[in-house]
Amino acid sequence: MSIRLRISDKNKREIAFKQKQVVEFVILRKYEKKMICRKTENKLNRINLRIQACTSCELCNLAYNKKDISKGYGKLYGWRGGQKKCRYMLVGMNPSYNRFAGHEYAFGGVEGSPGPGKKFNGLLKEAGIFEEIFCDNVIHCSSSTNEIQMSWAQACFSHLVDEIDALQPEKIITMGRQVFTMLSDLFREHNIEILIKNIWHPSYVFSYGRSTPDEYKKTILRACHD
């Protein structure tokens, strides 16, 4: 035996009204997320301009740290994997001096570029976190020997703090023990409390072959999710 329920006109109007409210709420949430993303991008663009104009240490005045993307020159600003909320900030030491033309981002991350940068991006995509990360360096300038000084990190630290403030990451993952030690010291010095984990630098896998890409992917995911 089948039973047919009758819905009064009043109830129909109430159901239609509630459905409209749900649709409006979803649209509003999407708009809010879009505006938050746009505000974050504007903040990051302003930070990038300050980084390019920075003269805080002697590295800033070197020719290969002057802005000239066509030749692969300029301070390297961090890059976002996608448009989702930044959950993880991956931080290296400083850009390699041996950058090739068109190399614009931290870790050689130009889309379609050869070498470790493309492999590293591919690994982040395989791990399913590419759209949730922001990659950067403690020091935004290259040094001729790829060696660094604490004074350079201290001079550049305000830019990293601005990026952290703009992105509000859940966790910072450092690329290498040296970066971890330096950043931990700087955070303590400036009374900054944020969760920080450490993994190998991508060069251990893609340049020196000290681990496999699959093992490195597992290491990144453990650092993200532990």
WOLINSUL-V249880 format. One record per pair of residues at least 24 apart in sequence whose C-alpha atoms are under 10 Angstrom apart, sorted by the first residue. I is the first residue (numbers start at 0). J is the second residue. D is the distance in whole Angstrom. If there is no record, write none. Layout:
{{I J D} {I J D}}
This chain:
{{32 83 9} {32 84 9} {33 82 9} {33 83 10} {35 84 9} {36 82 7} {36 83 8} {36 84 8} {36 166 10} {37 82 10} {38 165 9} {39 84 10} {39 162 9} {39 164 10} {39 165 6} {39 166 7} {39 167 10} {40 79 10} {40 82 9} {40 165 9} {40 166 9} {41 165 9} {42 161 9} {42 162 8} {42 164 10} {42 165 6} {42 166 9} {43 76 9} {43 77 9} {43 78 9} {43 79 10} {43 161 8} {43 162 7} {43 165 7} {43 166 9} {44 76 10} {45 161 10} {46 76 9} {46 157 10} {46 158 7} {46 159 9} {46 161 7} {46 162 7} {46 165 9} {47 74 9} {47 75 9} {47 76 6} {47 77 8} {47 158 9} {47 162 9} {48 76 9} {49 158 8} {50 74 7} {50 75 9} {50 76 7} {50 139 8} {50 140 9} {50 155 8} {50 157 10} {50 158 7} {50 159 10} {51 75 8} {51 76 8} {51 139 9} {51 140 10} {53 139 10} {53 140 10} {53 154 10} {53 155 9} {53 158 10} {54 154 9} {54 155 10} {55 150 10} {55 151 8} {55 153 9} {55 154 6} {55 155 7} {56 140 10} {56 150 8} {56 151 6} {56 152 9} {56 153 10} {56 154 6} {56 155 8} {57 140 10} {57 142 10} {57 151 8} {58 138 10} {58 139 9} {58 140 6} {58 141 7} {58 142 7} {58 143 9} {58 151 8} {59 139 9} {59 140 7} {59 141 9} {59 142 10} {59 151 10} {60 140 10} {61 140 9} {61 141 9} {61 142 9} {61 143 9} {63 96 8} {63 98 9} {63 140 9} {63 141 8} {63 142 9} {63 143 9} {64 94 10} {64 96 9} {64 139 9} {64 140 6} {64 141 7} {64 142 9} {65 140 9} {67 100 10} {67 101 9} {67 103 10} {68 100 7} {68 101 6} {68 102 8} {68 103 7} {69 99 10} {69 100 6} {69 101 6} {69 102 9} {69 103 9} {70 98 9} {70 99 8} {70 100 5} {70 101 7} {70 102 8} {70 103 10} {71 97 10} {71 98 6} {71 99 6} {71 100 4} {71 101 5} {71 102 5} {71 103 7} {71 104 10} {72 96 10} {72 98 8} {72 99 9} {72 100 8} {72 101 8} {72 102 8} {72 103 8} {72 140 10} {72 141 9} {73 102 10} {73 103 8} {73 139 9} {73 140 7} {73 141 9} {74 103 9} {74 104 9} {74 105 10} {74 138 9} {74 139 5} {74 140 5} {74 141 7} {75 102 9} {75 103 6} {75 104 6} {75 105 6} {75 106 9} {75 107 10} {75 135 8} {75 136 8} {75 138 9} {75 139 5} {75 140 7} {75 141 8} {76 103 8} {76 104 6} {76 105 7} {76 134 9} {76 135 7} {76 136 8} {76 138 10} {76 139 7} {76 140 9} {76 158 10} {76 159 10} {77 103 9} {77 104 6} {77 105 6} {77 106 9} {77 108 10} {77 133 7} {77 134 5} {77 135 4} {77 136 7} {77 137 10} {77 139 9} {77 159 9} {77 162 9} {78 103 9} {78 104 6} {78 105 7} {78 106 10} {78 108 8} {78 109 9} {78 132 9} {78 133 6} {78 134 5} {78 135 7} {79 104 10} {79 108 10} {79 129 8} {79 130 7} {79 131 8} {79 132 6} {79 133 4} {79 134 7} {79 135 9} {80 108 9} {80 120 8} {80 123 9} {80 124 9} {80 128 8} {80 129 5} {80 130 5} {80 131 7} {80 132 6} {80 133 6} {80 134 8} {81 128 9} {81 129 7} {81 130 4} {81 131 7} {81 132 8} {81 133 9} {82 129 10} {82 130 6} {82 131 8} {82 132 10} {83 128 10} {83 129 9} {83 130 6} {83 131 6} {83 132 9} {84 130 8} {84 131 6} {84 132 8} {84 133 10} {84 166 8} {84 167 9} {84 168 8} {84 169 10} {85 128 10} {85 129 10} {85 130 8} {85 131 5} {85 132 5} {85 133 6} {85 163 10} {85 165 10} {85 166 6} {85 167 7} {85 168 6} {85 169 8} {85 170 9} {86 128 9} {86 130 9} {86 131 5} {86 132 6} {86 133 8} {86 166 8} {86 167 8} {86 168 5} {86 169 5} {86 170 7} {86 171 9} {86 223 9} {87 128 9} {87 129 10} {87 130 10} {87 131 6} {87 132 5} {87 133 6} {87 134 9} {87 166 9} {87 167 9} {87 168 5} {87 169 6} {87 170 5} {87 171 6} {87 172 7} {87 195 10} {87 222 10} {87 223 7} {88 131 9} {88 132 6} {88 133 5} {88 134 6} {88 135 7} {88 136 10} {88 162 9} {88 163 8} {88 166 9} {88 167 9} {88 168 6} {88 169 8} {88 170 6} {88 171 5} {88 172 6} {88 173 8} {88 195 9} {88 223 10} {89 132 7} {89 133 6} {89 134 5} {89 135 6} {89 136 8} {89 168 10} {89 170 9} {89 171 6} {89 172 5} {89 173 6} {89 174 7} {89 195 10} {89 196 10} {89 197 9} {89 198 10} {89 219 10} {90 133 8} {90 134 6} {90 135 5} {90 136 5} {90 137 7} {90 138 10} {90 159 9} {90 171 7} {90 172 6} {90 173 5} {90 174 6} {90 175 9} {90 178 8} {90 179 9} {90 182 9} {90 197 9} {90 200 9} {91 134 8} {91 135 6} {91 136 4} {91 137 6} {91 138 8} {91 139 10} {91 172 9} {91 173 6} {91 174 5} {91 175 7} {91 177 9} {91 178 6} {91 179 9} {91 199 10} {91 200 7} {91 201 9} {92 135 8} {92 136 5} {92 137 5} {92 138 6} {92 139 8} {92 140 10} {92 141 10} {92 145 9} {92 146 9} {92 147 8} {92 152 9} {92 173 9} {92 174 8} {92 175 8} {92 177 8} {92 178 6} {92 179 9} {92 181 9} {92 182 9} {92 200 9} {93 135 8} {93 136 5} {93 137 6} {93 138 5} {93 139 6} {93 140 6} {93 141 6} {93 142 8} {93 145 8} {93 146 9} {93 147 8} {93 152 9} {93 178 9} {94 135 9} {94 136 7} {94 137 9} {94 138 8} {94 139 7} {94 140 6} {94 141 5} {94 142 8} {94 145 8} {95 140 9} {95 141 6} {95 142 8} {95 143 9} {95 144 9} {95 145 6} {95 146 10} {96 140 9} {96 141 5} {96 142 6} {96 143 6} {96 144 7} {96 145 6} {96 146 10} {97 141 9} {97 142 10} {97 143 9} {97 144 9} {97 145 9} {98 141 9} {104 134 8} {104 135 8} {104 136 10} {105 133 10} {105 134 6} {105 135 6} {105 136 7} {105 139 9} {106 134 8} {106 135 8} {106 136 9} {106 200 10} {106 201 8} {106 202 9} {108 134 9} {114 205 8} {114 206 9} {115 201 8} {115 202 7} {115 204 9} {115 205 6} {115 206 7} {116 201 9} {116 202 10} {116 205 9} {118 201 9} {118 204 10} {118 205 8} {118 212 9} {119 201 7} {119 202 9} {119 204 9} {119 205 8} {119 212 9} {119 216 10} {122 212 7} {122 213 8} {122 215 9} {122 216 7} {122 219 10} {123 216 7} {123 219 9} {123 220 9} {124 216 10} {125 213 10} {125 216 8} {126 213 9} {126 216 6} {126 217 8} {126 219 8} {126 220 7} {127 220 9} {128 219 10} {128 220 8} {128 223 9} {131 168 9} {132 166 10} {132 168 9} {132 170 10} {132 171 10} {133 162 9} {133 163 10} {133 166 9} {133 168 9} {133 171 10} {134 171 10} {134 172 9} {134 173 10} {135 159 8} {135 162 9} {135 173 10} {135 174 10} {136 173 9} {136 174 9} {136 178 9} {137 173 9} {137 178 8} {137 181 9} {137 182 8} {148 181 10} {149 181 8} {149 185 10} {152 178 10} {152 181 8} {152 182 9} {152 185 9} {153 181 10} {153 182 10} {153 185 8} {156 182 9} {156 185 8} {156 186 10} {156 189 10} {160 186 9} {160 189 10} {160 191 9} {163 193 10} {167 193 10} {168 193 9} {168 194 9} {169 193 8} {169 194 7} {169 195 9} {169 223 9} {170 194 5} {170 195 6} {170 196 8} {170 222 9} {170 223 7} {170 224 10} {171 195 5} {171 196 6} {171 197 8} {171 222 9} {171 223 9} {172 196 5} {172 197 5} {172 198 7} {172 199 10} {172 219 9} {172 222 7} {172 223 8} {173 197 5} {173 198 6} {173 199 8} {173 200 8} {173 222 10} {174 198 5} {174 199 5} {174 200 4} {174 201 7} {174 202 10} {175 199 5} {175 200 5} {175 201 9} {175 202 10} {175 203 9} {176 200 9} {195 222 9} {195 223 10} {196 221 10} {196 222 6} {196 223 8} {196 225 9} {197 222 7} {198 222 7}}
